[in-house]
Amino acid sequence: MRNVRLVLGSGGARGMAHIGVIEELIREGYTIREIAGCSMGAVVGGIYCAGYLQEYKHWLIRLSKLDVFRLLDFTFSTHGFVKGERVFKAIEEFIGDHQIERFQTAFTAVATDMTSRKEIHYRTGSLFKALRASIGIPTVFTPVIDGRLQLVDGGVLNPLPLNVITREPDDLVVAVNLNAAVPVYNNHQPPVENKEKAAYLKMLDAFRTQVLKIESHVEEEAERLGFLDLLNRSYDLTLDRLTELTIDIHKPDIVVNISRDACGVFEFYRANEIIEEGRKAFREAYHRHSVA
């Protein structure tokens, strides 16, 4: 029996590519023994370990642009402009909550505690509590407060948590990097310059249109959100460098690279396309590994 230790990185809606990677691993006859992930990597990995990946996939495929907007519970805050509770409530309604320690496949969700400046590894307890803590992209999602912990995206310290898994001599270690500087496999869509920025601005414009026409006094606060784009770009550059160093140090057997330009952070309405992107990227990486 061929076993896999799977590491799933952070990257917003590009994380839907993880679904394609998982499906291809299973199709190749591998047994996934362990998953470690942060942000969307934790979400997809945790839902797979809970046994609801197909339900989650079908839910994503049905999402429209309007559905995605409705799932984003916007808030004016100095810590972030999306609370994140609404989307997890929607997911919990059709898969329920689960205790991580009961999974047959070992699972770790990685978050970052801004107070202690340390990684937090969720290997037990509520799945949804762990996932919500792990997705807290700074300046986008509001942090999760857990006692003295102020939890944000695990990618802040560890965007591809290869150090978290337990490596066994005969197991294949597969890492999925969602922020790679590689071409997009799907060439059906015309190229769009800086999709990350375009998606962010589109959501922000919709927010301003819906909220400011009702509450004009928040106009000054809204102007400040423009600075978040610069912060997010800086954050992305840091993630890229951290990911490169992590791969170089831990040397996984297979690295599946998903282009940063595959889609924007919030483009969850492109599920079919991005899942296929993950499938194709895995096939190429697996082929390179097989002939090496």
Secondary structure by P-SEA (a helix, b strand, c coil): cbbbbbbbbbbcccccaaaaaaaaaaaaccccccccccaaaaaaaaaaaaccaaaaaaaaaaccaaaaaaaccccccccccccaaaaaaaaaaccccccccccccbbbbbbbcccccbbbbcccccaaaaaaaaacccccbbbbbcccccccccccccccccccccccccbbbbbbbccccccccccccccccaaaaaaaaaaaaaaaaacccccccaaaaaaaccaaaaaaaaaaaaaaaaaaaaaaaacccbbbbbbccccccccccaaaaaaaaaaaaaaaaaaaaaac
